[in-house]
Amino acid sequence: CGEKVSAPCFSCAEQCGFFLHKVCAEAPLELNHPLHPHHPLLLMQNAPYSSGGYICDFCDKEDNKFIAIHIECASPSPIIEDKSHPHPFTLFPRRLPFICDACGVEGNYAAYICCTCNIIVHKECISLPFIIISKWHDHRIYHKYFLPRDFRNSDCDICHGEVNPELGCYYCSHCNITFHARCVTEDKDSYSIPSREDEDEISNESSITVLEWNDAKEATKIKHFKHMHNLMLSASVGGECESSTCLRCVIALTPGARTCLKHEHPLRFYRQCEGKCNACSRYSWRAFCCKDCNFVLHLGCFSLPITAQHKCDEHLLSLTHHDDNNYSESHYCDICEKSRDPNSWFYHCAICDTSAHVGCVLGKYPFLKLKSIYEEKYHPHPLTIVKKKYYYPDCDKCDKPCEDLALECSKSECKYIVHWNCAAPNFL
């Protein structure tokens, strides 16, 4: 089957490196399966298709190793119990289309049912964690098969698509927002599962409780721990306490929303967003976008510091979003002395009339600090961020000299070193 072998297993007596799982070795050459009762299924070493691959008719997963049903799928467990659900799930071995009550996604292969709760789920959805701590939200979120009847439809806070309250999803009762189960769990590095001892502990409480929302998913009425009355969203200042709330503060407190000093509306992160960044004019497919207008900021520009210091000027340089000077000779960078796009953001000193590219002021790696420790999953020791000046050892991944930023093993006896771009994820 091509999967990793662990005991008990069968191995070649001549020690030629041939291994078989016990279940694979004992698999019959011919099998009558209820999923396909009209003909017997034959055990084959390779798929009989020109592409060499196939999709398993039981679990619907693509593979390139064996026949149209995985060996492990040929004899599935008739009953599965999991700590995330109080009752056992029973196999329903008929190939019928259904909507999974755990994740809300359609299935068309053998499912598992809980007769007590009257739900039907994919096999892999049985083990969905009940509680997770996600990078997409400040509070713990809980898996729900159904939401209360009075809960109105809402959008997933990750993909921004509609979440059906009658199907399974993850839910934050504190903020009253939902997430598609697949969206919040598809990236294993984006969430963690609290330990059983830790599940009953109260997580870090938010400073607000959202009471009302508008159509743009902004919090319009909140309860804040610093004030005895409810706070109302307002663009003006004055009047009673319920209308004297700072607009930008409420935007920042809206769950899932972010605020930018160069834009008045809340921004939400879209994993798939086709648009031109308002800061650098480059197209981006992962960006912070505004639902009220066409304002787009990709990840790098969203994180730009509002002020920065550079040796080209004795004062702090301010991030500026538009150049009002129509004189083309002024559209130059005072650091690299090259032309500058007047519609792209830049750093400017109003006192000295100094203007410079963002990259020239911040450098190539503005958010990395030399000698910081970086953990790489493919190397057993911690790595140190370095920049070689006089000696350029070859990169252990691409074999080219490490003339730029590099990651060097912190253990003196280990000579491991790689370019930063060879080891770091693309989003860093």
GULO-876203 format. One record per residue (C-alpha): residue in three letters; x, y, z. Coordinates in steps of 0.02 Angstrom, whole numbers, padded with zeros to 5 digits, always signed. Each point is the difference from the previous one (the first is absolute). Layout:
N
ALAXYZ...
***
This chain:
428
CYS+00000+00000+00000GLY+00153+00114+00008GLU-00031+00055+00179LYS+00128-00009+00140VAL+00022-00174+00076SER-00005-00034+00186ALA-00011-00163+00097PRO-00082-00121-00018CYS+00045-00021-00183PHE+00068-00127-00124SER+00175+00017-00074CYS+00102-00097-00126ALA+00096-00145+00075GLU+00146+00040-00115GLN+00007+00178+00071CYS-00021+00083-00170GLY-00098+00146+00074PHE-00176-00059-00048PHE-00131+00035+00136LEU-00188-00021+00014HIS-00122+00056+00133LYS-00087-00147+00081VAL-00169+00057-00070CYS+00075+00022-00175ALA+00083-00172+00002GLU-00162-00083+00052ALA-00109+00093-00127PRO-00096-00124-00111LEU+00037-00005-00187GLU-00187+00012-00034LEU-00131+00087+00105ASN-00189+00020-00003HIS-00038+00173+00067PRO-00173+00072+00041LEU+00047+00163-00084HIS+00011-00093-00166PRO-00104-00160+00020HIS-00017-00045-00185HIS+00182-00049-00032PRO+00147-00058+00106LEU+00144+00120+00029LEU+00176-00057-00047LEU+00157+00045+00097MET+00119+00091-00118GLN+00175+00066+00027ASN-00023+00145-00121ALA-00152+00097-00058PRO-00054-00056-00176TYR-00009+00178-00065SER+00122+00093-00112SER+00020+00138+00130GLY+00050-00127+00133GLY-00119+00079+00126TYR-00180-00018+00055ILE-00127+00062+00127CYS-00056-00123+00133ASP-00187-00032-00018PHE-00018-00022+00188CYS+00093+00146+00078ASP+00005+00110-00157LYS+00187+00034+00020GLU+00121+00003-00146ASP+00142-00126-00004ASN+00122-00083-00119LYS+00044-00160+00092PHE-00139-00129-00011ILE-00172-00044-00067ALA-00158+00105+00001ILE-00026-00033+00186HIS+00142+00018+00125ILE+00042-00159+00093GLU-00042+00086+00164CYS-00167+00056-00074ALA-00045-00176-00054SER-00028-00049+00182PRO-00053+00160+00090SER-00041+00002+00185PRO-00187-00031+00022ILE-00005+00105+00159ILE+00110+00148+00045GLU+00004+00086+00169ASP+00084+00167+00029LYS+00017+00109+00155SER-00067+00150-00096HIS-00175-00078-00009PRO-00096-00088+00140HIS-00070-00140-00110PRO+00080-00125-00119PHE-00013+00021-00189THR-00060-00147-00106LEU+00056-00032-00179PHE-00131+00027-00134PRO+00082-00094-00147ARG-00113+00059-00141ARG+00062+00123-00130LEU-00128+00138+00017PRO+00024+00190-00011PHE-00016+00091+00166ILE+00046+00162+00087CYS+00118-00027+00146ASP-00076+00067+00161ALA+00174+00030+00072CYS+00080+00107-00137GLY-00144+00047-00116VAL+00087-00072-00155GLU-00083-00122-00118GLY+00055-00182-00003ASN-00045-00141-00119TYR+00085-00151+00076ALA-00023-00108+00155ALA-00044+00103+00152TYR-00016-00024+00187ILE-00160+00036+00094CYS-00048+00034+00180CYS-00178-00063+00023THR-00017+00083+00170CYS+00037+00175-00067ASN-00068-00034-00176ILE+00158+00063-00086ILE+00104-00066-00145VAL+00185+00043-00023HIS+00157-00036-00099LYS+00116-00124+00082GLU+00137+00131+00022CYS-00125+00122+00078ILE-00034-00118+00146SER+00164+00055+00078LEU-00024+00188-00022PRO+00058+00079+00165PHE-00138+00071+00108ILE+00104+00150+00055ILE+00142+00081-00095ILE+00110+00153+00023SER+00015+00080-00171LYS+00116+00136-00064TRP-00152+00074-00086HIS-00087+00048+00162ASP+00040+00063+00174HIS-00114-00121+00093ARG-00020-00187-00001ILE-00125-00060-00127TYR-00116-00150+00020HIS-00061-00126-00126LYS-00190-00003-00016TYR-00107-00119-00102PHE-00145+00123+00008LEU-00015+00181+00056PRO-00150+00072+00094ARG-00155+00026-00106ASP+00001+00187+00029PHE+00179+00014-00065ARG-00001+00095-00164ASN+00109-00049-00146SER+00175+00071+00009ASP+00161-00002-00101CYS+00153-00105+00037ASP+00130+00113+00078ILE+00137-00083-00107CYS-00070-00022-00176HIS-00146+00123+00024GLY-00121-00122-00081GLU-00170-00032+00077VAL-00011-00124+00144ASN-00161-00101+00012PRO-00052-00005+00185GLU-00088-00167-00030LEU+00166-00086-00043GLY+00159-00032+00098CYS+00122+00143+00028TYR+00112+00079+00131TYR-00077+00136+00106CYS+00054+00134+00123SER-00145+00037+00117HIS+00090+00150+00072CYS+00011+00092-00167ASN-00148-00090-00082ILE+00101-00042-00157THR+00025-00163-00096PHE+00131-00090-00102HIS-00016-00138-00129ALA+00072-00160+00076ARG+00110-00030-00153CYS+00064+00180-00003VAL+00058+00000+00180THR+00078-00175+00000GLU+00076-00020-00174ASP+00167+00075+00055LYS+00065-00106+00144ASP+00124+00137+00049SER-00137+00131+00022TYR-00081-00074+00155SER+00034-00101+00156ILE-00108-00115+00106PRO-00005+00038+00187SER+00039-00143+00118ARG-00142-00086+00091GLU+00053+00077+00165ASP-00001+00172-00080GLU-00169-00010-00087ASP-00100+00058+00149GLU+00110+00150+00036ILE-00065+00171-00046SER+00097+00071-00147ASN+00062+00179-00006GLU-00156+00105-00001SER-00023+00133-00132SER-00023+00181+00054ILE-00168+00007-00092THR-00161-00093-00028VAL-00081+00034-00168LEU-00186+00039+00016GLU-00047+00058-00176TRP+00075-00009-00175ASN-00034+00094-00161ASP-00007-00073-00177ALA+00187+00029-00022LYS+00033-00115+00150GLU+00062+00147+00106ALA-00038-00001+00185THR-00123+00146+00020LYS-00046-00027+00182ILE+00119-00073+00128LYS+00022-00019+00187HIS+00174+00048+00058PHE+00075-00048+00168LYS+00059+00179+00028HIS-00174+00079-00008MET-00165-00035+00088HIS-00109+00042-00152ASN-00007-00074-00175LEU+00108+00082-00134MET-00071+00046-00170LEU+00099+00015-00162SER+00004+00180-00060ALA+00107+00099-00123SER-00019+00158+00104VAL+00046+00048+00178GLY-00120+00078+00124GLY-00169-00028+00080GLU-00040-00138+00122CYS+00120-00137+00046GLU-00082-00122-00122SER+00052+00111-00147SER+00172+00057+00056THR+00099-00152-00053CYS+00154+00019-00109LEU-00038-00074-00171ARG+00174-00074-00021CYS-00004-00080+00172VAL-00163-00092-00037ILE+00069-00057-00169ALA+00152-00069+00089LEU-00112-00090+00126THR-00110-00079-00133PRO+00043-00187+00001GLY+00091-00051-00158ALA+00024+00180-00059ARG+00161+00100-00007THR+00030+00186-00010CYS+00122+00099-00107LEU+00044+00181+00033LYS-00010+00035-00186HIS-00180-00062-00018GLU-00161+00040+00091HIS-00090-00168-00021PRO+00041-00167+00083LEU+00109-00119-00099ARG-00020-00189-00003PHE+00126-00127-00056TYR-00043-00098-00158ARG+00101-00154-00045GLN-00055+00021-00181CYS-00010+00181-00053GLU+00039+00057-00175GLY+00038+00184+00004LYS+00136+00131-00012CYS+00077+00052+00165ASN-00034+00184+00037ALA+00170+00018+00081CYS+00121-00076-00127SER-00111-00020-00156ARG+00044-00186-00014TYR-00132-00134-00021SER-00028-00113+00148TRP-00103-00158+00029ARG+00009+00004+00191ALA-00044+00170+00070PHE-00098+00109+00120CYS-00151+00068-00093CYS-00139+00123+00034LYS-00178-00058-00032ASP-00062+00179-00020CYS+00122+00054-00137ASN+00143-00067-00107PHE+00137+00032+00129VAL+00127-00144+00004LEU+00159-00025+00101HIS+00107-00155-00015LEU+00081-00072+00156GLY+00166+00090-00015CYS-00075+00173-00026PHE-00128-00024+00139SER+00144-00024+00122LEU+00098+00156-00051PRO+00048+00112+00148ILE-00084+00171+00000THR+00167+00084+00038ALA+00178-00056-00032GLN+00175+00068+00025HIS+00139+00006-00130LYS+00170+00081-00008CYS-00055+00101-00152ASP-00098+00117+00115GLU+00018+00058+00179HIS-00189-00007+00028LEU-00121-00144+00004LEU-00071-00042-00171SER-00188-00020-00012LEU-00088-00128-00110THR-00091+00098-00133HIS-00135-00071-00113HIS-00007+00130-00140ASP+00115+00128-00077ASP-00093+00162-00035ASN+00149+00077-00089ASN-00033-00004-00187TYR+00176+00053-00045SER+00078-00159-00073GLU+00177+00048+00055SER-00053-00021+00182HIS-00051-00182-00026TYR+00170-00070+00043CYS+00068-00097+00146ASP+00129+00100+00101ILE+00090-00161+00050CYS+00022-00098-00162GLU-00030+00153-00113LYS-00115-00100-00114SER-00174+00047-00057ARG-00148-00027+00115ASP-00182-00041-00040PRO-00102+00146+00069ASN-00150-00116+00027SER+00098-00123+00109TRP+00028+00025+00186PHE+00167+00074+00053TYR+00088+00074+00151HIS+00008+00188+00012CYS+00069+00136+00113ALA-00106+00157-00015ILE+00134+00107+00084CYS+00143-00044-00118ASP-00109-00053-00148THR+00088-00169-00002SER-00089-00140-00093ALA+00055-00181-00018HIS-00058-00171-00057VAL-00069-00110+00138GLY+00128-00134-00042CYS+00145+00124+00005VAL-00049+00058+00175LEU-00041-00168+00078GLY+00122-00111-00094LYS-00028-00173-00076TYR-00045-00087+00163PRO-00080+00133+00111PHE-00079-00120+00124LEU+00149-00114+00031LYS+00129+00029+00135LEU+00176-00068-00017LYS+00052-00130+00131SER-00182-00044+00032ILE-00042-00184+00021TYR-00103-00088-00134GLU-00071-00176+00017GLU+00002-00102-00161LYS-00096-00164+00001TYR+00126-00086-00116HIS+00151+00031+00112PRO+00019-00067+00178HIS+00088+00154+00073PRO-00054+00182+00018LEU+00061+00114-00139THR+00068+00177+00015ILE-00039+00138-00126VAL+00167+00062-00067LYS+00071+00104-00142LYS+00175-00050-00051LYS+00123+00140-00047TYR+00169-00076-00038TYR-00027-00188-00014TYR-00141-00074-00105PRO-00024-00188+00033ASP-00106-00100-00122CYS-00185-00022+00036ASP-00043-00177+00054LYS-00156+00003-00111CYS+00048+00089-00161ASP+00192-00013+00011LYS+00020+00185-00041PRO+00101+00120+00111CYS-00099+00077+00143GLU+00034+00182-00046ASP-00169+00062+00059LEU-00101-00031+00157ALA+00025-00178+00063LEU-00047-00121+00138GLU+00147-00077+00091CYS-00006-00141+00127SER+00025+00065+00177LYS+00101-00156+00044SER+00185+00036-00035GLU+00036-00182-00043CYS-00138+00000-00132LYS+00048+00091-00161TYR-00178+00009-00069ILE-00041+00164-00091VAL-00134+00045-00128HIS-00061+00156-00089TRP-00149+00080+00085ASN-00099-00015-00163CYS+00042-00186-00011ALA-00067-00042+00172ALA-00133+00127+00051PRO-00183-00021-00052ASN-00058+00107-00145PHE-00115+00105+00110LEU+00145+00064+00110
***
